[in-house]
Amino acid sequence: MNRIRSRWIETTRPAAGLLLVTLFALLPMGMAGCGGEEEEKQEVAVAPPPPPPPPRPRCALGDLRDELQVSEKVQLSEAEAPPNCDDRRNLLVFFDAFVNGQADTLREMMGSQDSMQLEAMINAGQLAPVVARIREVTLETGVSPEGRPCVLAMYLLDDGYQAQMWYFKDAMGGSSFTSAPQLPNVVDRLSGNDLVESWFAILQEERDRGSEYDDMLDDLGQPEQSTSSSSGNAAPSAPRAPSRPGGPSPLGPSGPRTPGGPRTPGGPPGGG
């Protein structure tokens, strides 16, 4: 009996040992498999971090306006603003000084001739009344036919629009505001989507007309002019040549006029 039992033990012992070895061999594999699934589940559950917000553009107009405390009367869009940071800053500072009547700032930023005209306005007591009439100024930038950076200021006054062109770079490339030649009532003739281009086209038309009139006088000659004058038939008057404005004022000699031809700032052509 004992011999049979010992044989069963001897027979089953290797089998039991093999079973334990098999279980221990499977146990790490099972644990590793479960751990891998948990890690995989964790990787899926963790979302990637959101992308960083895009950086604000350098010298954004909103930031500059806040920094310089620019009046809401000065309207300059991102599309019309020059790319250079200093130019943007100078435009905002100059026209903010204009709508607020800050003579010291204007004097520092103007060219010599315009600064003298500003002094004449101040001495005549004209600057404050002009400033009081400005409700808004919309700025449109561009380049003159000679390649000079310029800005067209469309002033909204109590009873209409007036326009004035300024160069904001001097001949050496420095910052200096200089008023461009101005025609009487030019605001009535501006049209199209690019008012800066329209301004210089009108200026060129007047120059061409002036040249044609000069050529006509040359063809007539001096004797014909004297005869015509003595007979009482005066020669036709020449068109008014472009002249500098009477001062850094948006008002012309005849006062403000509502533009009939050009579009108003932000509106369609024709003033609608």
DOPA-686771 format. One record per residue (C-alpha): residue number from 1; residue in one letter; y, x, z. Coordinates in pm, whole numbers. Layout:
<recs>
{num=NUM	residu=A	north=Y	east=X	up=Z}
...
</recs>
This chain:
<recs>
{num=1	residu=M	north=0	east=0	up=0}
{num=2	residu=N	north=237	east=278	up=93}
{num=3	residu=R	north=132	east=461	up=-218}
{num=4	residu=I	north=224	east=158	up=-433}
{num=5	residu=R	north=561	east=118	up=-258}
{num=6	residu=S	north=648	east=482	up=-300}
{num=7	residu=R	north=563	east=459	up=-667}
{num=8	residu=W	north=796	east=155	up=-704}
{num=9	residu=I	north=1075	east=342	up=-529}
{num=10	residu=E	north=1015	east=645	up=-744}
{num=11	residu=T	north=1008	east=421	up=-1051}
{num=12	residu=T	north=1322	east=222	up=-966}
{num=13	residu=R	north=1531	east=513	up=-829}
{num=14	residu=P	north=1607	east=664	up=-1170}
{num=15	residu=A	north=1685	east=321	up=-1306}
{num=16	residu=A	north=1920	east=247	up=-1017}
{num=17	residu=G	north=2086	east=584	up=-1054}
{num=18	residu=L	north=2129	east=530	up=-1426}
{num=19	residu=L	north=2284	east=189	up=-1355}
{num=20	residu=L	north=2535	east=341	up=-1110}
{num=21	residu=V	north=2620	east=617	up=-1354}
{num=22	residu=T	north=2677	east=355	up=-1623}
{num=23	residu=L	north=2899	east=146	up=-1397}
{num=24	residu=F	north=3105	east=444	up=-1290}
{num=25	residu=A	north=3137	east=548	up=-1651}
{num=26	residu=L	north=3262	east=205	up=-1752}
{num=27	residu=L	north=3497	east=169	up=-1457}
{num=28	residu=P	north=3758	east=429	up=-1563}
{num=29	residu=M	north=3745	east=301	up=-1917}
{num=30	residu=G	north=3807	east=-54	up=-1803}
{num=31	residu=M	north=4092	east=54	up=-1577}
{num=32	residu=A	north=4246	east=264	up=-1849}
{num=33	residu=G	north=4218	east=-27	up=-2090}
{num=34	residu=C	north=4391	east=-263	up=-1849}
{num=35	residu=G	north=4662	east=-14	up=-1774}
{num=36	residu=G	north=4731	east=40	up=-2145}
{num=37	residu=E	north=4765	east=-333	up=-2200}
{num=38	residu=E	north=5012	east=-359	up=-1912}
{num=39	residu=E	north=5217	east=-70	up=-2045}
{num=40	residu=E	north=5210	east=-225	up=-2390}
{num=41	residu=K	north=5321	east=-559	up=-2247}
{num=42	residu=Q	north=5603	east=-388	up=-2058}
{num=43	residu=E	north=5724	east=-212	up=-2373}
{num=44	residu=V	north=5735	east=-541	up=-2558}
{num=45	residu=A	north=5910	east=-718	up=-2271}
{num=46	residu=V	north=6191	east=-461	up=-2238}
{num=47	residu=A	north=6457	east=-536	up=-2501}
{num=48	residu=P	north=6651	east=-248	up=-2657}
{num=49	residu=P	north=7006	east=-199	up=-2524}
{num=50	residu=P	north=7279	east=-373	up=-2726}
{num=51	residu=P	north=7478	east=-154	up=-2965}
{num=52	residu=P	north=7811	east=-30	up=-2832}
{num=53	residu=P	north=8116	east=-228	up=-2942}
{num=54	residu=P	north=8298	east=-87	up=-3244}
{num=55	residu=P	north=8588	east=141	up=-3149}
{num=56	residu=R	north=8937	east=-5	up=-3178}
{num=57	residu=P	north=9125	east=123	up=-3481}
{num=58	residu=R	north=9360	east=409	up=-3412}
{num=59	residu=C	north=9717	east=291	up=-3361}
{num=60	residu=A	north=9625	east=-77	up=-3385}
{num=61	residu=L	north=9937	east=-287	up=-3419}
{num=62	residu=G	north=9847	east=-499	up=-3120}
{num=63	residu=D	north=9824	east=-192	up=-2898}
{num=64	residu=L	north=10151	east=-54	up=-3031}
{num=65	residu=R	north=10330	east=-384	up=-2982}
{num=66	residu=D	north=10212	east=-401	up=-2621}
{num=67	residu=E	north=10304	east=-40	up=-2557}
{num=68	residu=L	north=10650	east=-65	up=-2713}
{num=69	residu=Q	north=10715	east=-425	up=-2600}
{num=70	residu=V	north=10815	east=-530	up=-2949}
{num=71	residu=S	north=10987	east=-865	up=-2993}
{num=72	residu=E	north=10787	east=-1149	up=-3145}
{num=73	residu=K	north=11066	east=-1180	up=-3401}
{num=74	residu=V	north=10934	east=-867	up=-3575}
{num=75	residu=Q	north=10645	east=-964	up=-3803}
{num=76	residu=L	north=10429	east=-682	up=-3943}
{num=77	residu=S	north=10071	east=-747	up=-4051}
{num=78	residu=E	north=9790	east=-493	up=-4048}
{num=79	residu=A	north=9771	east=-520	up=-4428}
{num=80	residu=E	north=10140	east=-434	up=-4464}
{num=81	residu=A	north=10152	east=-161	up=-4200}
{num=82	residu=P	north=10156	east=200	up=-4322}
{num=83	residu=P	north=9844	east=402	up=-4238}
{num=84	residu=N	north=10035	east=674	up=-4055}
{num=85	residu=C	north=10061	east=616	up=-3680}
{num=86	residu=D	north=10414	east=756	up=-3649}
{num=87	residu=D	north=10537	east=539	up=-3938}
{num=88	residu=R	north=10394	east=228	up=-3774}
{num=89	residu=R	north=10560	east=314	up=-3447}
{num=90	residu=N	north=10894	east=387	up=-3614}
{num=91	residu=L	north=10895	east=61	up=-3808}
{num=92	residu=L	north=10829	east=-142	up=-3495}
{num=93	residu=V	north=11088	east=45	up=-3290}
{num=94	residu=F	north=11358	east=30	up=-3560}
{num=95	residu=F	north=11335	east=-340	up=-3635}
{num=96	residu=D	north=11288	east=-432	up=-3271}
{num=97	residu=A	north=11618	east=-253	up=-3209}
{num=98	residu=F	north=11765	east=-444	up=-3502}
{num=99	residu=V	north=11673	east=-792	up=-3376}
{num=100	residu=N	north=11783	east=-698	up=-3023}
{num=101	residu=G	north=12109	east=-529	up=-3122}
{num=102	residu=Q	north=12019	east=-195	up=-2965}
{num=103	residu=A	north=12289	east=16	up=-3127}
{num=104	residu=D	north=12190	east=347	up=-2966}
{num=105	residu=T	north=11836	east=329	up=-3104}
{num=106	residu=L	north=11958	east=226	up=-3449}
{num=107	residu=R	north=12212	east=506	up=-3454}
{num=108	residu=E	north=11947	east=765	up=-3374}
{num=109	residu=M	north=11705	east=642	up=-3640}
{num=110	residu=M	north=11950	east=585	up=-3928}
{num=111	residu=G	north=12072	east=827	up=-4189}
{num=112	residu=S	north=12428	east=954	up=-4155}
{num=113	residu=Q	north=12592	east=711	up=-4397}
{num=114	residu=D	north=12422	east=404	up=-4251}
{num=115	residu=S	north=12505	east=526	up=-3902}
{num=116	residu=M	north=12873	east=539	up=-4000}
{num=117	residu=Q	north=12851	east=184	up=-4134}
{num=118	residu=L	north=12687	east=75	up=-3811}
{num=119	residu=E	north=12979	east=221	up=-3615}
{num=120	residu=A	north=13221	east=29	up=-3835}
{num=121	residu=M	north=13034	east=-294	up=-3763}
{num=122	residu=I	north=13034	east=-228	up=-3390}
{num=123	residu=N	north=13405	east=-148	up=-3388}
{num=124	residu=A	north=13477	east=-467	up=-3583}
{num=125	residu=G	north=13266	east=-673	up=-3344}
{num=126	residu=Q	north=13025	east=-775	up=-3621}
{num=127	residu=L	north=12691	east=-650	up=-3490}
{num=128	residu=A	north=12639	east=-905	up=-3211}
{num=129	residu=P	north=12709	east=-1211	up=-3432}
{num=130	residu=V	north=12469	east=-1081	up=-3697}
{num=131	residu=V	north=12194	east=-1018	up=-3440}
{num=132	residu=A	north=12239	east=-1364	up=-3291}
{num=133	residu=R	north=12160	east=-1524	up=-3627}
{num=134	residu=I	north=11827	east=-1346	up=-3681}
{num=135	residu=R	north=11534	east=-1574	up=-3604}
{num=136	residu=E	north=11261	east=-1353	up=-3752}
{num=137	residu=V	north=11216	east=-1052	up=-3975}
{num=138	residu=T	north=10902	east=-1010	up=-4188}
{num=139	residu=L	north=10826	east=-659	up=-4311}
{num=140	residu=E	north=10659	east=-569	up=-4640}
{num=141	residu=T	north=10597	east=-202	up=-4710}
{num=142	residu=G	north=10556	east=-23	up=-5040}
{num=143	residu=V	north=10661	east=276	up=-5245}
{num=144	residu=S	north=10969	east=306	up=-5464}
{num=145	residu=P	north=10941	east=413	up=-5831}
{num=146	residu=E	north=11048	east=759	up=-5714}
{num=147	residu=G	north=10760	east=770	up=-5468}
{num=148	residu=R	north=10957	east=711	up=-5147}
{num=149	residu=P	north=10795	east=499	up=-4874}
{num=150	residu=C	north=11004	east=190	up=-4818}
{num=151	residu=V	north=11004	east=-142	up=-4634}
{num=152	residu=L	north=11153	east=-472	up=-4743}
{num=153	residu=A	north=11292	east=-671	up=-4451}
{num=154	residu=M	north=11303	east=-1047	up=-4509}
{num=155	residu=Y	north=11538	east=-1185	up=-4245}
{num=156	residu=L	north=11508	east=-1549	up=-4151}
{num=157	residu=L	north=11855	east=-1660	up=-4041}
{num=158	residu=D	north=11985	east=-1991	up=-3918}
{num=159	residu=D	north=12034	east=-2121	up=-4271}
{num=160	residu=G	north=11810	east=-1923	up=-4502}
{num=161	residu=Y	north=11664	east=-1585	up=-4590}
{num=162	residu=Q	north=11831	east=-1255	up=-4662}
{num=163	residu=A	north=11656	east=-942	up=-4785}
{num=164	residu=Q	north=11726	east=-574	up=-4736}
{num=165	residu=M	north=11536	east=-267	up=-4848}
{num=166	residu=W	north=11505	east=44	up=-4635}
{num=167	residu=Y	north=11357	east=385	up=-4707}
{num=168	residu=F	north=11192	east=517	up=-4393}
{num=169	residu=K	north=11142	east=877	up=-4501}
{num=170	residu=D	north=11413	east=1124	up=-4589}
{num=171	residu=A	north=11394	east=1374	up=-4874}
{num=172	residu=M	north=11217	east=1628	up=-4651}
{num=173	residu=G	north=10955	east=1377	up=-4535}
{num=174	residu=G	north=11105	east=1326	up=-4191}
{num=175	residu=S	north=11165	east=991	up=-4026}
{num=176	residu=S	north=11506	east=850	up=-4118}
{num=177	residu=F	north=11596	east=495	up=-4217}
{num=178	residu=T	north=11825	east=474	up=-4519}
{num=179	residu=S	north=11934	east=148	up=-4680}
{num=180	residu=A	north=11853	east=121	up=-5050}
{num=181	residu=P	north=12099	east=4	up=-5319}
{num=182	residu=Q	north=12145	east=-370	up=-5291}
{num=183	residu=L	north=12242	east=-637	up=-5542}
{num=184	residu=P	north=12439	east=-948	up=-5444}
{num=185	residu=N	north=12213	east=-1242	up=-5370}
{num=186	residu=V	north=11903	east=-1044	up=-5466}
{num=187	residu=V	north=11693	east=-1266	up=-5240}
{num=188	residu=D	north=11736	east=-1551	up=-5492}
{num=189	residu=R	north=11569	east=-1345	up=-5763}
{num=190	residu=L	north=11269	east=-1204	up=-5580}
{num=191	residu=S	north=10936	east=-1346	up=-5694}
{num=192	residu=G	north=10564	east=-1279	up=-5708}
{num=193	residu=N	north=10319	east=-1154	up=-5450}
{num=194	residu=D	north=10465	east=-803	up=-5425}
{num=195	residu=L	north=10828	east=-843	up=-5325}
{num=196	residu=V	north=10883	east=-468	up=-5299}
{num=197	residu=E	north=10783	east=-427	up=-5662}
{num=198	residu=S	north=10997	east=-726	up=-5757}
{num=199	residu=W	north=11299	east=-572	up=-5583}
{num=200	residu=F	north=11285	east=-251	up=-5783}
{num=201	residu=A	north=11216	east=-440	up=-6107}
{num=202	residu=I	north=11536	east=-641	up=-6055}
{num=203	residu=L	north=11726	east=-322	up=-5977}
{num=204	residu=Q	north=11600	east=-165	up=-6299}
{num=205	residu=E	north=11699	east=-473	up=-6500}
{num=206	residu=E	north=12055	east=-443	up=-6373}
{num=207	residu=R	north=12066	east=-75	up=-6456}
{num=208	residu=D	north=11940	east=-146	up=-6807}
{num=209	residu=R	north=12205	east=-413	up=-6853}
{num=210	residu=G	north=12472	east=-175	up=-6731}
{num=211	residu=S	north=12352	east=93	up=-6976}
{num=212	residu=E	north=12360	east=-157	up=-7264}
{num=213	residu=Y	north=12716	east=-253	up=-7179}
{num=214	residu=D	north=12822	east=114	up=-7164}
{num=215	residu=D	north=12663	east=171	up=-7505}
{num=216	residu=M	north=12850	east=-131	up=-7642}
{num=217	residu=L	north=13181	east=10	up=-7519}
{num=218	residu=D	north=13100	east=345	up=-7675}
{num=219	residu=D	north=13029	east=174	up=-8008}
{num=220	residu=L	north=13357	east=-22	up=-7994}
{num=221	residu=G	north=13563	east=288	up=-7921}
{num=222	residu=Q	north=13892	east=316	up=-7741}
{num=223	residu=P	north=14123	east=171	up=-8015}
{num=224	residu=E	north=13926	east=-149	up=-8032}
{num=225	residu=Q	north=13948	east=-185	up=-7655}
{num=226	residu=S	north=14326	east=-140	up=-7663}
{num=227	residu=T	north=14365	east=-392	up=-7945}
{num=228	residu=S	north=14147	east=-641	up=-7765}
{num=229	residu=S	north=14342	east=-601	up=-7444}
{num=230	residu=S	north=14681	east=-632	up=-7616}
{num=231	residu=S	north=14577	east=-950	up=-7791}
{num=232	residu=G	north=14491	east=-1110	up=-7460}
{num=233	residu=N	north=14118	east=-1128	up=-7525}
{num=234	residu=A	north=13973	east=-920	up=-7247}
{num=235	residu=A	north=13638	east=-754	up=-7300}
{num=236	residu=P	north=13346	east=-914	up=-7116}
{num=237	residu=S	north=13315	east=-793	up=-6763}
{num=238	residu=A	north=13032	east=-558	up=-6689}
{num=239	residu=P	north=12753	east=-676	up=-6461}
{num=240	residu=R	north=12791	east=-559	up=-6108}
{num=241	residu=A	north=12620	east=-227	up=-6068}
{num=242	residu=P	north=12388	east=-183	up=-5772}
{num=243	residu=S	north=12582	east=-69	up=-5471}
{num=244	residu=R	north=12502	east=22	up=-5117}
{num=245	residu=P	north=12517	east=-261	up=-4868}
{num=246	residu=G	north=12834	east=-304	up=-4670}
{num=247	residu=G	north=12653	east=-201	up=-4355}
{num=248	residu=P	north=12313	east=-222	up=-4191}
{num=249	residu=S	north=12343	east=-598	up=-4185}
{num=250	residu=P	north=12101	east=-839	up=-4351}
{num=251	residu=L	north=12397	east=-1054	up=-4456}
{num=252	residu=G	north=12560	east=-1019	up=-4793}
{num=253	residu=P	north=12934	east=-1059	up=-4856}
{num=254	residu=S	north=12892	east=-1428	up=-4935}
{num=255	residu=G	north=12685	east=-1511	up=-4629}
{num=256	residu=P	north=12322	east=-1616	up=-4604}
{num=257	residu=R	north=12154	east=-1813	up=-4877}
{num=258	residu=T	north=11820	east=-1988	up=-4884}
{num=259	residu=P	north=11598	east=-1820	up=-5143}
{num=260	residu=G	north=11521	east=-2053	up=-5430}
{num=261	residu=G	north=11312	east=-1822	up=-5644}
{num=262	residu=P	north=11104	east=-1600	up=-5416}
{num=263	residu=R	north=10828	east=-1705	up=-5189}
{num=264	residu=T	north=10913	east=-1718	up=-4824}
{num=265	residu=P	north=10718	east=-1473	up=-4608}
{num=266	residu=G	north=10370	east=-1611	up=-4562}
{num=267	residu=G	north=10419	east=-1884	up=-4821}
{num=268	residu=P	north=10339	east=-1930	up=-5189}
{num=269	residu=P	north=10569	east=-1825	up=-5473}
{num=270	residu=G	north=10870	east=-2042	up=-5528}
{num=271	residu=G	north=10965	east=-2077	up=-5161}
{num=272	residu=G	north=10699	east=-2345	up=-5097}
</recs>
